[in-house]
Amino acid sequence: MTVHALLVGINAYPLGPLRGCVPDVRAAAELLTPAADLRVLLDADATRAAVVDGWRGHLGQAGPGDSALFWFCGHGRAQRVHPMFAHLEPSGQSQGLVTVDSADGTVADLLDMELSVLIGEVAARGAHVVTVLDCCHSGGATRDGSVLVRGLPRLAGPTPLDRLLPELRGAAPVPGRETHVRLAACGELQLAFESEIDGGYRGRFSHALLAGLRTLGGASYRDLTAAVASRIEQRPGPGSPGSGQTPSVYPPLSALIEQPFLGGALGGGATPATLRYGPDGWQVDLGLCHGLAEVAGGRGAVFEAGPPARGDGMAPRGDGMAPPSRGRGTAPASQGDGMAPAPQEHGTAPAPQGHPMAPASPGRLVRALVTEPDRSLVEPVGWAPEVGTPYPVTLRGLPLPPLRVDLGPDPGLAEAVARWAPSVRAVAAAGAELRVSGTPHSYQMMDLEGFALAAPGPAPHVARQLEHYAWWRQLRGLRNPASRLAGLVELRAGTSPGPGAPGRVWDGSVRLSYRGAQPPTVFLSLVNRSDVPLWCVLLDLTDRYRSHAGLFPGAWVGPAPHRAAVLDGEAVAFSLPVGQAPLPGATATDWLKLIVSETPLNPAPFALPPLAETSRFPAATPGGFLDLGALGPTRDAGAAGGRVGDWATSTVRVVTTVPGG
């Protein structure tokens, strides 16, 4: 892999000269040498034509597997958008980079639409494209006598088309939305500052980014942005809390920003979420928009913080000792479920000694106090993180969303639910997901259409049924809102066993059909697309509200081309529940939930019998909170203290039908 870098720094503007851009670019060049093939344009050399040529003549050399980096330190400027491009600019204005010869209008600024064309040309060659823009697009002047703003006042009108790249003169560009990663000094309407730092003028964004790269090496773009924001927020004056300079990363919800900086050319790896100190205290960049539940009853999400990333990207993980390979567990057959696999021994790849994803000692925890749309305000539990240092975190425990049930007016039923069903919330009929009807000695759980979900019974029995249903539903929806393991392990289905039959990937929803009275059968396997072993558990959640891990109760799955056979290589039959005749039109649904983890998980706490058998079993639900630390392979359900690595889930809905009807 080759890194081609084009670095542009301009202090000597004829209008609004700056002081920190050239030092920023020289510092970036020093850091990138010898990792990158550099072209550096400073001051008088940084003309519009030279920048465009740098894109096409230098960055254009990047091909598949290469990275192309464009780092710009200078003025930015906004202008009214040209009518031809108005539909591409919701704000009604275009943003441009001010070259040394465009500041006074001699030539046009390099507009964002032109930059999209140049990015698209390089990305089309298969290169990974990154832009670092230390500028802003709001008018600027000297602030407080010593702080400069890297932006010029807005232009009144749009640039004529004949002064732009020829590719823009015939039609509006249609750039790909996720063709590159952009690290920006601030938001679109904010200011980018430069000031005296470490004895000389520097851009606050570039200085913090370079410091982050030296500390974190090839950490992910998300981590770098969090580290930069933390450093800027801790520096007093403009660019600190309340000043309106918040670094940003684009595209914010894409897997692109989980990649290491420049593909790892500077060393290091990626983590999915970050703990850092900000203006409102400690925070984790996961919130309601990522799927976390609100803090309720004093319970919010719990995160486990790892050590700050080192230059080599490998955070220490205890003694590095991996567990031995484990045998398959059993899944006893039960009435009301057509999938009851038999126990057998299973050969998967054990994690090698020193495996980087082996379990380690209990981690350092932080718990959410407030969950906001895009972040969680947290407090450390029994430890003191270092202010200014970002910590990679993974989701250790999470409050599960309550099941909202219309219990009716009977206080006896409400009392039983309060005692036996901690995951259930009594609500009015208008906000309910289920309802309970009946008399004080015979209640029945029903859906909103009046369909009975289980046999009637006294209040304590129905309360246990409600808790069972709530836990089953919570398991079905279980997900880690930000995980770098997402999508790394595939569930594949084939018509024959063995390594020569890789099958097709199952995701989303799958439909299978009976052939006469015979249920459909498939051979399932797991394929690990990462380069290290991962611990996998495959749950089957049935429409009789059973959950079991008999198909694949837990083992290390080695990297491809190795395939781990589900059910020890036996065919999996997707049949109707026991006792249900295969009449035309009959249907059964299974949700296959794959859990992938860096550390072993015990599947026992996930086990639920069919809802009809709830009364035979003691309650084994988390009471509205799932603690992944209680799921270590040598711990009983409910024990605490296990080290939790990153984890992810995926779900495949399998609908089996009998043709006809």
C-alpha positions in Angstrom: 0.0 0.0 0.0 1.3 3.5 -0.9 0.1 6.7 0.7 0.1 9.7 -1.7 -0.3 13.0 0.2 -0.9 16.5 -1.1 -0.3 19.1 1.7 -1.2 22.8 1.1 -0.5 25.6 3.6 -1.0 29.3 2.9 0.0 32.2 5.2 0.9 34.8 2.6 -2.6 35.8 1.4 -2.8 39.3 -0.1 -6.0 39.7 2.0 -6.2 38.4 5.5 -2.7 36.9 6.0 -2.4 34.0 8.4 0.5 32.8 10.6 0.0 29.1 11.5 -0.8 27.3 8.2 2.8 26.8 6.9 4.0 25.5 10.3 1.0 23.1 10.4 1.8 21.7 7.0 5.5 21.4 7.8 4.6 19.5 11.0 2.3 17.2 9.0 5.0 16.5 6.4 7.4 15.6 9.1 5.0 13.2 10.7 4.1 11.6 7.3 7.7 11.1 6.2 8.7 8.4 5.2 5.3 6.7 5.3 3.9 8.9 2.4 4.8 10.0 -1.1 4.5 13.8 -0.5 3.9 16.9 -2.5 3.9 20.1 -0.5 2.6 23.5 -1.7 3.3 26.5 0.5 2.3 30.1 0.0 3.1 31.4 -3.5 3.2 27.9 -4.9 -0.3 27.1 -3.6 -2.2 28.4 -6.6 -5.5 27.1 -7.8 -3.9 25.5 -10.8 -1.2 23.9 -8.7 -3.7 22.4 -6.3 -5.8 20.9 -9.1 -2.7 19.6 -10.7 -1.7 18.1 -7.4 -4.9 16.2 -7.3 -4.7 14.9 -10.8 -1.0 14.5 -11.2 0.0 13.4 -7.8 -3.0 12.0 -5.9 -4.2 10.5 -9.2 -1.4 8.0 -9.0 -3.2 6.2 -6.1 -4.7 2.9 -7.1 -6.5 0.0 -5.5 -5.3 -0.5 -1.9 -3.5 2.9 -1.8 -4.5 5.9 0.2 -4.7 9.5 -1.0 -4.5 12.3 1.6 -5.3 16.0 0.9 -4.5 18.3 3.9 -5.4 22.0 3.5 -4.5 24.8 5.9 -5.7 28.2 4.9 -8.7 30.3 4.4 -12.2 29.1 3.5 -15.0 31.1 2.1 -18.7 30.8 1.3 -20.7 32.2 -1.6 -24.2 32.0 -2.9 -24.7 28.7 -4.7 -25.1 28.8 -8.5 -28.7 28.0 -9.6 -27.5 24.9 -11.4 -26.3 23.4 -8.2 -28.9 24.7 -5.8 -30.5 21.3 -5.3 -27.2 19.9 -4.0 -26.8 22.7 -1.3 -29.5 22.7 1.3 -28.0 25.8 3.0 -28.1 27.8 -0.2 -24.4 28.4 -0.2 -21.3 26.8 -1.6 -18.1 26.5 0.3 -14.7 27.0 -1.2 -11.0 26.7 -0.4 -9.2 30.0 -0.9 -5.9 29.5 -2.8 -3.2 32.1 -2.8 -4.4 33.6 -6.1 -8.1 33.4 -5.5 -8.2 35.5 -2.3 -8.4 38.8 -4.3 -10.6 37.3 -7.0 -7.9 36.8 -9.6 -9.2 33.2 -10.0 -12.0 31.3 -8.5 -11.9 29.6 -5.1 -11.7 25.8 -5.3 -15.4 25.1 -4.6 -16.7 22.0 -2.7 -18.4 20.8 -5.9 -15.1 20.9 -7.7 -13.4 19.1 -4.8 -16.1 16.4 -5.2 -15.1 16.0 -8.8 -11.5 15.6 -7.9 -12.2 13.2 -5.1 -14.4 11.1 -7.4 -11.7 10.8 -10.0 -9.2 9.4 -7.4 -11.8 7.2 -5.6 -12.8 5.7 -8.9 -9.3 4.2 -9.2 -10.0 2.2 -6.1 -8.0 4.4 -3.7 -9.0 5.3 -0.1 -9.4 9.1 -0.1 -9.1 11.3 3.0 -9.3 15.1 3.2 -8.2 17.2 6.2 -9.6 20.7 6.0 -8.3 23.2 8.6 -10.4 26.2 7.5 -13.8 27.6 7.9 -16.4 29.4 5.7 -17.5 32.2 7.9 -16.0 35.7 7.8 -12.9 36.1 9.9 -10.6 38.7 11.3 -8.2 39.1 14.3 -9.9 38.0 17.5 -8.7 39.2 20.9 -5.6 40.7 19.2 -3.8 37.3 19.0 -6.3 34.7 17.7 -6.9 34.5 13.9 -9.9 33.0 12.1 -9.1 30.9 9.0 -12.0 32.2 6.9 -12.8 35.2 4.7 -16.1 37.1 4.4 -18.8 35.5 2.2 -18.9 36.4 -1.5 -22.1 38.1 -2.7 -22.6 36.1 -5.8 -21.8 32.7 -7.3 -18.7 32.0 -9.4 -19.5 32.0 -13.1 -19.5 28.5 -14.6 -16.7 29.3 -17.1 -14.3 29.8 -14.2 -14.9 26.4 -12.7 -13.6 23.0 -13.7 -14.9 22.0 -17.2 -16.6 18.9 -15.7 -19.1 21.2 -14.0 -20.1 23.3 -16.9 -22.5 20.9 -18.6 -24.4 19.3 -15.7 -24.5 19.3 -11.9 -22.2 16.7 -10.3 -23.7 13.6 -8.7 -21.0 12.8 -6.2 -21.1 9.5 -4.2 -22.1 10.1 -0.7 -19.5 7.8 0.9 -16.5 8.0 -1.5 -14.1 9.5 1.1 -13.5 10.4 4.7 -13.4 14.1 5.6 -11.9 15.5 8.9 -12.9 19.1 9.3 -11.8 21.8 11.8 -15.3 22.8 12.6 -18.9 22.7 11.5 -20.3 24.4 8.4 -21.3 27.6 10.3 -18.5 27.6 12.9 -15.0 29.2 13.0 -11.6 27.6 12.8 -9.0 29.3 14.9 -5.3 29.6 15.0 -3.3 31.0 17.9 0.0 30.9 19.7 0.7 27.3 20.8 4.0 25.9 22.0 5.9 29.1 21.2 4.5 29.6 17.7 1.3 30.1 15.7 -0.6 26.9 14.9 -4.0 25.9 13.8 -5.8 24.5 16.8 -7.3 21.7 14.8 -4.2 20.7 12.9 -2.1 20.9 16.1 -4.5 18.7 18.0 -4.9 16.2 15.1 -1.1 15.8 14.8 -0.8 15.3 18.5 -3.5 12.7 18.3 -1.8 10.9 15.5 1.5 10.8 17.4 -0.4 9.4 20.5 -2.8 7.1 18.8 -1.0 6.1 15.7 -3.4 4.6 13.2 -6.5 4.8 15.4 -9.9 5.1 13.7 -11.1 8.4 12.2 -13.9 8.4 14.8 -11.3 8.0 17.6 -9.1 10.7 16.2 -12.0 13.1 16.0 -12.9 12.4 19.6 -9.3 13.0 20.7 -9.0 16.2 18.7 -12.3 17.6 20.1 -11.1 16.8 23.7 -7.8 18.5 23.2 -9.4 21.6 21.7 -12.1 21.8 24.4 -9.4 21.7 27.1 -7.5 24.7 25.7 -8.6 28.0 27.1 -9.8 30.9 24.9 -11.4 30.7 21.4 -11.7 27.2 20.2 -12.4 26.0 23.7 -15.9 25.2 25.2 -18.5 27.7 24.1 -16.3 29.1 21.3 -18.0 27.2 18.5 -15.2 25.1 17.1 -16.2 21.5 17.1 -14.2 19.2 14.8 -16.3 16.9 12.6 -15.9 13.6 10.7 -17.8 12.6 7.6 -19.7 10.4 6.8 -20.7 10.2 10.4 -22.6 6.8 10.3 -20.5 5.0 7.8 -18.2 2.1 8.4 -15.5 4.2 6.6 -14.8 6.2 9.8 -14.2 3.0 11.7 -11.2 2.3 9.6 -7.7 3.2 10.8 -6.3 6.5 9.6 -4.8 6.0 6.1 -5.5 2.3 6.3 -3.1 1.9 9.2 -0.1 3.4 7.4 0.9 5.0 10.7 0.2 1.9 12.7 -2.8 1.1 15.0 -6.4 -0.1 14.8 -9.9 1.1 15.3 -12.5 1.0 18.1 -16.2 1.7 17.8 -16.9 4.3 20.6 -14.9 6.6 22.7 -15.0 8.0 26.3 -13.7 11.6 26.5 -14.0 14.7 28.7 -15.9 17.5 27.2 -17.6 20.8 28.3 -20.4 18.9 30.1 -18.1 16.3 31.8 -17.3 12.8 30.8 -19.2 11.5 27.8 -19.4 8.5 25.4 -20.3 9.2 21.8 -23.3 6.8 21.8 -26.9 7.9 22.4 -30.5 7.4 21.6 -30.0 7.6 17.9 -27.7 4.6 18.2 -30.4 2.5 19.9 -29.6 3.0 23.6 -32.5 3.2 25.9 -33.1 6.3 28.2 -31.9 6.2 31.7 -34.9 5.0 33.8 -35.1 4.1 37.5 -31.5 5.0 38.0 -30.3 2.5 35.4 -28.5 3.5 32.3 -26.1 1.9 29.9 -22.8 0.7 31.4 -19.6 1.0 29.3 -16.2 -0.7 29.8 -13.2 1.4 29.0 -10.1 -0.1 27.6 -6.6 1.4 27.9 -5.8 4.4 25.6 -4.7 3.1 22.2 -0.9 2.8 21.8 1.1 3.6 18.8 1.0 0.0 17.6 -2.8 -0.1 18.1 -2.7 -3.1 20.4 -4.1 -2.2 23.8 -3.0 -4.6 26.6 -5.6 -7.2 27.5 -4.3 -8.9 30.6 -2.2 -12.0 30.3 -3.4 -12.7 26.8 -4.3 -16.3 27.7 -7.1 -17.7 25.5 -9.6 -20.3 26.7 -9.3 -23.8 25.4 -11.7 -25.1 22.8 -15.0 -26.1 24.3 -17.4 -28.9 23.6 -21.0 -28.3 22.5 -23.7 -28.1 25.1 -27.1 -29.7 25.0 -30.5 -28.3 24.1 -33.2 -30.6 25.4 -36.3 -31.1 23.2 -39.4 -29.4 24.5 -43.1 -29.5 23.5 -44.2 -26.7 21.3 -41.0 -26.3 19.3 -39.9 -28.1 16.2 -36.2 -27.5 16.5 -34.5 -29.5 19.2 -30.9 -30.3 18.2 -28.9 -33.1 19.9 -25.6 -32.5 21.7 -22.5 -33.4 19.8 -18.8 -32.5 19.9 -17.8 -29.7 17.7 -14.3 -28.8 16.4 -13.6 -25.1 15.9 -10.4 -23.2 16.1 -9.2 -22.4 19.7 -7.8 -19.0 20.3 -4.0 -19.2 20.2 -1.8 -18.3 23.1 -1.4 -14.5 23.2 -4.5 -14.1 21.1 -5.4 -10.4 21.2 -9.0 -11.0 21.8 -8.6 -13.4 24.8 -10.3 -12.5 28.0 -8.6 -10.2 30.5 -9.1 -8.9 34.0 -12.2 -6.9 34.8 -12.3 -3.5 33.1 -12.9 0.0 34.2 -16.6 1.0 34.1 -18.5 4.2 33.4 -22.3 4.4 33.7 -24.7 6.7 31.9 -26.4 9.4 33.9 -28.2 11.0 30.9 -28.7 9.5 27.5 -29.1 12.2 24.8 -29.8 11.8 21.1 -26.1 11.5 20.0 -24.2 10.9 23.3 -24.4 9.7 26.9 -23.2 11.8 29.8 -21.5 9.3 32.1 -19.6 9.0 35.4 -16.6 6.7 36.1 -17.2 4.0 38.6 -14.3 3.7 41.0 -11.6 5.1 38.8 -10.4 8.4 37.5 -9.8 8.7 33.7 -7.2 11.2 32.6 -8.7 14.4 31.3 -7.7 15.0 27.6 -7.2 11.3 26.9 -9.8 9.4 24.8 -10.5 5.8 25.9 -12.0 3.2 23.6 -15.2 1.7 25.2 -17.5 -1.2 24.5 -21.0 -1.7 25.8 -20.9 -3.8 29.0 -24.5 -3.6 30.1 -27.7 -2.0 29.0 -31.1 -1.3 30.3 -33.6 -3.2 28.2 -36.7 -1.4 27.0 -39.7 -2.2 29.2 -42.7 -4.1 27.9 -45.8 -1.8 28.0 -48.9 -3.6 29.1 -52.5 -2.6 29.7 -53.2 -4.5 33.0 -56.7 -3.2 33.5 -58.1 -1.9 36.8 -57.4 -4.9 39.1 -54.8 -3.9 41.8 -54.1 -7.6 42.5 -52.7 -8.1 39.0 -50.6 -4.9 39.2 -49.2 -6.1 42.5 -48.2 -9.5 41.0 -46.6 -7.8 38.0 -44.6 -5.4 40.3 -43.3 -8.5 42.1 -42.7 -11.0 39.4 -42.2 -8.9 36.2 -39.6 -6.2 36.6 -39.3 -5.7 32.9 -43.0 -4.8 32.5 -44.5 -1.3 32.8 -48.2 -0.8 33.4 -49.6 1.8 30.9 -53.0 3.0 29.6 -54.5 1.1 26.7 -53.5 3.8 24.2 -49.8 3.2 24.8 -49.8 -0.6 25.4 -48.1 -3.3 23.4 -50.1 -6.1 25.0 -53.1 -6.3 27.3 -54.3 -8.7 30.0 -58.0 -9.5 30.4 -60.0 -11.8 32.6 -61.1 -12.2 36.2 -59.0 -12.2 39.4 -58.5 -16.0 39.3 -58.1 -16.4 35.5 -56.1 -13.8 33.6 -55.0 -14.1 30.0 -52.2 -12.4 28.1 -53.4 -11.1 24.7 -52.1 -9.1 21.8 -53.8 -5.8 20.8 -56.0 -7.7 18.3 -57.3 -10.0 21.0 -55.3 -13.1 20.1 -54.4 -15.1 23.2 -50.6 -15.6 23.5 -50.7 -18.2 26.4 -53.1 -20.2 28.5 -55.0 -18.3 31.2 -54.0 -18.5 34.9 -53.8 -16.7 38.2 -52.1 -13.3 38.6 -48.6 -14.7 39.6 -48.6 -17.1 36.6 -49.5 -14.4 34.1 -47.0 -12.0 35.6 -44.3 -14.6 34.9 -45.6 -15.1 31.4 -45.3 -11.3 30.8 -41.8 -11.2 32.1 -40.9 -14.2 29.9 -42.3 -12.5 26.8 -40.5 -9.3 27.7 -37.2 -11.0 28.0 -37.7 -13.0 24.8 -38.6 -9.8 22.9 -35.5 -8.0 24.4 -33.3 -10.9 23.3 -34.7 -10.7 19.8 -33.9 -7.0 19.6 -30.5 -7.1 21.3 -27.8 -5.2 19.5 -24.6 -3.3 20.1 -25.3 0.1 18.5 -21.7 0.7 17.5 -19.3 -2.3 17.1 -16.3 -2.9 14.8 -17.3 -6.6 14.8 -20.5 -5.9 12.9 -20.7 -8.0 9.7 -17.4 -9.9 10.3 -19.1 -13.3 10.7 -21.5 -14.6 8.1 -24.2 -17.2 8.5 -24.2 -19.3 5.4 -26.7 -21.9 4.2 -26.0 -24.8 1.7 -27.7 -27.9 0.5 -24.8 -30.3 1.5 -22.2 -30.4 4.2 -18.4 -30.2 3.9 -15.9 -27.5 3.0 -16.7 -27.8 -0.7 -20.2 -26.4 -0.3 -19.8 -22.8 1.0 -23.5 -22.0 0.4 -25.1 -18.5 0.3 -25.1 -15.8 2.9 -28.3 -15.6 5.0 -29.2 -12.1 6.1 -32.4 -10.2 6.5 -35.3 -12.5 5.9 -35.5 -16.0 4.4 -38.5 -18.0 3.3 -38.5 -21.8 3.3 -41.2 -24.3 2.2 -42.3 -27.8 3.1 -42.3 -30.4 0.4 -45.4 -32.4 1.1 -45.1 -33.4 4.8 -41.3 -33.0 4.8 -39.9 -29.9 6.4 -37.1 -28.0 4.6 -33.5 -28.8 5.7 -30.3 -26.8 5.2 -26.7 -27.1 6.3 -25.6 -23.9 8.2 -22.1 -22.7 8.8 -20.3 -19.6 10.2 -17.6 -17.9 8.2 -15.3 -15.4 10.0 -14.1 -12.7 7.6 -11.7 -11.1 10.1 -8.1 -12.1 10.6 -8.5 -13.4 14.2 -10.7 -16.0 15.9 -14.0 -14.7 17.3 -16.3 -16.3 19.8 -19.7 -17.1 18.3 -23.1 -18.1 19.7 -26.1 -18.8 17.6 -29.5 -18.4 19.3 -32.8 -19.7 17.9 -35.8 -17.6 19.0 -39.0 -19.3 18.0 -42.6 -18.0 17.6 -43.5 -20.1 20.7 -41.3 -17.6 22.6 -38.5 -20.2 23.2 -34.8 -19.3 23.1 -32.0 -21.8 22.9 -28.4 -22.0 21.7 -28.4 -25.7 20.8 -27.5 -24.9 17.2 -24.1 -23.4 18.2 -23.7 -22.9 21.9 -20.4 -21.1 21.8 -16.9 -21.6 20.4 -14.0 -19.8 18.8 -14.4 -19.6 15.0 -11.2 -19.2 13.1 -10.7 -16.9 10.2 -11.8 -17.8 6.6 -11.4 -20.0 4.7 -12.2 -22.1 7.8 -16.0 -22.7 8.2 -17.6 -23.7 11.5 -20.4 -26.1 11.0 -23.7 -25.4 12.8 -25.3 -28.4 14.6 -22.0 -30.2 14.1 -22.5 -30.5 10.4 -25.9 -32.1 10.6 -28.8 -30.8 8.5 -31.0 -28.3 10.4 -34.7 -29.0 9.9 -37.0 -26.0 10.0 -40.3 -27.6 11.0 -43.6 -26.6 12.5 -43.9 -26.9 16.3 -44.5 -30.3 17.7 -48.1 -31.3 17.5 -49.0 -28.9 14.6 -50.0 -30.8 11.5 -48.4 -29.6 8.2 -51.7 -28.4 6.7 -51.7 -26.0 3.7 -51.1 -22.4 4.8 -49.4 -23.4 8.2 -46.5 -21.1 9.1 -43.7 -21.0 11.7 -41.1 -18.3 12.3 -37.6 -18.6 13.8 -35.2 -15.7 14.4 -31.6 -16.9 14.3 -29.6 -14.4 16.3 -25.8 -14.6 15.9 -23.8 -13.1 18.8 -20.1 -12.4 18.0 -17.7 -11.5 20.7 -14.0 -10.9 21.4 -14.4 -12.8 24.7 -16.4 -16.1 25.5 -20.0 -15.7 26.5 -22.0 -18.3 28.4 -25.3 -18.9 26.5 -27.2 -20.3 29.6 -28.7 -16.9 30.6 -30.2 -16.6 27.1 -32.2 -19.9 27.4 -36.0 -19.7 27.7 -38.5 -22.5 27.4 -41.6 -22.1 25.3 -44.0 -19.6 26.8 -46.5 -22.4 27.6 -43.9 -24.0 29.9 -43.1 -20.8 31.9 -44.6 -22.0 35.1 -42.4 -25.1 35.3 -39.2 -23.0 35.3 -37.9 -20.4 37.8 -37.6 -16.9 36.5 -34.2 -16.4 34.8 -34.5 -13.0 33.4 -32.3 -9.9 34.0 -35.0 -7.8 35.5 -34.8 -5.2 32.8 -30.9 -5.0 32.7 -28.5 -7.2 30.8 -25.0 -7.4 32.2 -22.6 -8.9 29.7 -20.1 -9.3 32.5 -22.3 -11.9 34.0 -22.0 -14.1 31.0 -18.4 -15.4 31.3 -18.1 -19.1 30.6 -17.1 -20.1 34.1 -19.6 -18.0 36.0 -23.1 -18.7 37.1 -25.9 -16.5 35.8 -26.0 -13.4 37.8 -22.4 -13.3 38.8 -20.4 -10.2 38.1 -17.0 -9.0 37.2 -16.1 -10.5 33.9 -14.1 -8.7 31.3 -16.2 -7.8 28.3 -14.7 -7.3 24.8 -16.4 -5.8 21.8 -19.5 -7.7 20.6 -22.0 -7.5 17.9 -25.3 -9.2 16.8 -27.1 -10.0 13.6 -30.5 -11.5 13.1 -32.0 -13.6 10.3 -35.8 -14.1 10.2 -36.7 -17.5 8.8 -40.3 -18.1 7.8 -41.3 -21.7 7.1 -44.6 -22.3 5.3 -46.6 -25.2 4.0 -47.6 -24.4 0.4 -51.3 -24.0 -0.4 -54.1 -22.7 1.7 
